Amino acid sequence: MKKITLFFFLLTFNFCIAQTWTTGQVQLEADRTVQFDINQGTGFVTMTMIFPETTWLGVGPGITTGLGMGNLDDDAIVYSANGLEDRNMQAGTGEPPLDASQDWSVSSDTTSGGQRTVIATRAIDTGDAEDFVFPTSVTTFPIIYAKGGTLTLGYHGSGKYGGTVVNVTLGTPEVTTVLNKISIQPNPASDHLNIKLPEPLINKMLTIEVYDVLGKKITKEYISKFRTSINVVNWNSGLYLVKISSKKDNVSVTKRFMKL
């Protein structure tokens, strides 16, 4: 129900350029980082976690180090052998239980040189009391983290945790402005969706994801050339959201598309 509500909201929203906010890459430890990029235009926050591929990592946005394990029901985001999971604190020792609603959607999970990079998105405000509401202005918020020596989630042990305060700053609106000039034609369409890039984006690797109004991802494409085409013949008739992202610049725009 949350995804349905969110996507109907996005469909009725005026998809003009809105400000993008970012924490930048937050150094948790020498080999562990996390970054949150908050896009008011799409209503989504994108999280990028980088850490050793053979270990688990958990972060708690909005939790200060002085709170130890956090208050009851504080937000916890954990990657382990089970993948990325939405969890919440118990206000004491023990494994954080799973949230009833798993709001993070993983768009990329890759490994290279012994490091894992996980990219995931969710709504800025999910409406779930156990989820942190990400800010949309210049501000700061605390974050704690814990790590394990293997991928199996369990007690992290002494010295395998910590925390910091992150700064939220204005992102890169000039890149977002160029992204918004991407042309999607014809719209409506019945057989092919043609995507044309403005000159500054040619040879710049972009990700295009298409979702239906229920939040289901229909397709994901990578483009860097002047024009690309997506076959939509077998798609159901109706409205779709086309999300175009630049991973390097941590920005994205979302456009509407009607399939006849």
Stockholm file with secondary structure:
# STOCKHOLM 1.0

chainA/1-260         MKKITLFFFLLTFNFCIAQTWTTGQVQLEADRTVQFDINQGTGFVTMTMIFPETTWLGVGPGITTGLGMGNLDDDAIVYSANGLEDRNMQAGTGEPPLDASQDWSVSSDTTSGGQRTVIATRAIDTGDAEDFVFPTSVTTFPIIYAKGGTLTLGYHGSGKYGGTVVNVTLGTPEVTTVLNKISIQPNPASDHLNIKLPEPLINKMLTIEVYDVLGKKITKEYISKFRTSINVVNWNSGLYLVKISSKKDNVSVTKRFMKL
#=GR chainA/1-260 SS CHHHHHHHHHHHSCCCCCCEEECCCEEEETTEEEEEEEETTTTEEEEEEEEETTSCEEEEETCCGGGTTCSTTCEEEEEETTEEEEEECCSSSSCCCBCSSCCCEEEEEEEETTEEEEEEEEESCCSCTTSCCCCCSSEEEEEEEEECSSSSCCCCCTTSEEEEEEEEEECCHHHHHHHTTCEEESSSBSSEEEEECCGGGTTSCEEEEEEETTSCEEEEEEECSSEEEEECTTSCSEEEEEEEEETTTTEEEEEEEEEC
#=GC SS_cons         CHHHHHHHHHHHSCCCCCCEEECCCEEEETTEEEEEEEETTTTEEEEEEEEETTSCEEEEETCCGGGTTCSTTCEEEEEETTEEEEEECCSSSSCCCBCSSCCCEEEEEEEETTEEEEEEEEESCCSCTTSCCCCCSSEEEEEEEEECSSSSCCCCCTTSEEEEEEEEEECCHHHHHHHTTCEEESSSBSSEEEEECCGGGTTSCEEEEEEETTSCEEEEEEECSSEEEEECTTSCSEEEEEEEEETTTTEEEEEEEEEC
//
